[in-house]
């Protein structure tokens, strides 16, 4: 190949410059790792990094979308799934333990009866505890749930299927409590006597209050303050039942465990129903890149 001649004027006017040895560029690819001959780590001659260094790319969270390189989506059995099933799993285990102790006349049942007698004999206004215990009556709790369901449908725009699901959750209370009472046949506290009144585990009043007021809460709001008030209300109902001698403490605890399982199923169904509904006025947005 022939070089293009440079203009004579430019060559004559330029001052003479001695050639310099540029070692950085000549040896950039001379040696590889550990001094072995071969291609080395490529880099710019002026020491600046590349625009997007490959070894400094940081991916997002493990299992997240949009990372580089792409990775699979998070598993359905990850930490969020474990948190969702932790409470019902603990409730089921606790209910099994309590039922076993009550049915087998274990040491936990003996302790429960001593505590129940002490609470029933405590000095506290019986009118107050009687009012709290009456909040577990079906004649009180069921109308509250019905009013909350109508309000949620007519004023909050909830579908009728949600109100029907709450009604089915309420109907599950006697379907679960009555067979267990008949099977275990636990005698009541001394104030209730024996004979036809046997069959006190689990407490139907406690389960009715917990499920009815809990279902109303799920239909109307998810506020933490409302949830805290719900917990305090049910604790007061249980304390009133024990103080008036209507139930033993383990009767109340077992019903709370059952109510947690029923309300967990209801909450999962309601959440799935809301997730499946599309917003009005338009189609769902298409995924990016299409």
ABEGO torsion letter per residue (X at the ends): XBBBBBBAAAAAABBBBBBBBBAAAAAAAABBBGGBBEBBBBBBAAGBBBABBAAABBBBBBGBBGBOBBBBBBBAABAAAAAAAAAAAAAAAAAAAAAAAAAAGBAAAAAAAAAAAAAAABBBBAAAAAAAAAAABAAAAAAAAAAAAAAAAAAAGBBAAAAAAAAAAAAAAAAAAAAAAAAAGBBBBAAAEBEAABGAOBBAAAAAAAAAAAAAAAAABABAAAAAAAAAAAAAAAAAAAAAGABBAAAAAAAAAAAAAAAAAAAAAAAAAAAABBBBGEBBBBBBGX
